[in-house]
Amino acid sequence: MAEAASRTPCGAGEQLNNLSLNDGEDDFVDPWTVSSKSETGIDYDKLIRKFGSQKIDEELLHRFEKVTGKKAHPLLRRGIFFSHRDLQSILNLHEAGKKFYLYTGRGPSSESMHIGHMIPFMFTKWLQDTFQVPLIIQLTDDEKALWRDIKIEDARQMAFNNAKDIIAVGFDPKRTFIFNDLDFIGKCPEFYQNMVRVQKCVTFNQVKGIFGFGDGDVIGKITFPSIEAATAFSTSFPFIFENKIVPCLIPCAVDQDPYFRMTRDVAARLKLPKPSLIHSSFLPALQGVQHKMSASDPNTSIFLSDTPKQIKNKINKYAFSGGQATIEEHRQKGGNTDVDISYKYLTFFLDDDEKLEQIKKDYESGALLTGELKKIAIDTITPILQDYQTRRAKVTDDVMQEFFTLRKLEI
Ligand code: TRP
């Protein structure tokens, strides 16, 4: 009996570990909560050890550049995408002239997206352009309806609004399929069949261990991970891949890793390729590196729809400063770029490595004052958002419809 209980119908006896970084230490990371008590924010090296993923090191960066023939994206060079699982196998495939597909997603939780939400999408667009591969974007409106007090109808609407925000990042319609769970799953039996294959492989005990579900959680939450997992298998999308088995690379924020550790474990048992992963750290909130941006607290975030005036005011008023209390003291001691939010944002949004290096030197020496650094951040972020808003204005319902249509993609 005891043995039967620990086995799943697809033959697994393996125990999946608790994957959240929660052992009474300073940092907490799981798919729903990210916080750190440490002054310098989350310790990402520790997270790598805890999650058992791999660090993206110089050697891998070189290999990446060699295989793609392109300079690595700033988000990669600067270690913002800092960790991975099996990225080498994707590079090997590309080198051998074989295809893979990209998969990323978003839980549409609010009407308006902030710049932190954009980081994985900006990077995914670059990957799509670099590798010329199909991309699938999953909008988990079901997840949000299950986890929050949001009506099904409203969750769907948020998914459509968010889809427009995502499309405006610049994805190629010939290579990108976007879907929201609440509408798509009923249209695609093969997707549902893969969900059930996954469901057969994972026990309640295992999801409890991975996600911390308890007796009081609604049953939808317990099956939800199979929906996020099914998207990592090409056979879920016969209209794109014609039932071929195509490997998958998932760019995501590191808090999504628990879903994909589960997926990788299940893939092995279903004899499907394990998805590879590339993980990003979080864009910190304006208030400081201990927190990530949160859409529910507007003063922590710069929204994609913010006007130049709002961007300026938010950075001037809220961006945590690593500078000293007085100008004299600042000139003497210099500022701290490890905690300064305007500087952190520049590491995400300023492409020019030399300029960034100079800013760091000048701020740390005290030559550059906090107000001046804030101005550089404002002047860097504002045009990026203005360009984005111009593209966003062109995303009509018809444009959106194209991305949502079940169709073949260029492979
Ligand atoms: N669960 C994710 C969220 O809440 C959404 C998501 C679904 C996702 N599939 C993904 C994110 C794949 C990254 C990669 O935002």
Residues whose N, C-alpha, C, O or C-beta is under 5 A from the ligand:
A	BS01	LIG	Y103 T104 G105 R106 G107 Q138 T140 E228 P251 C252 Q256
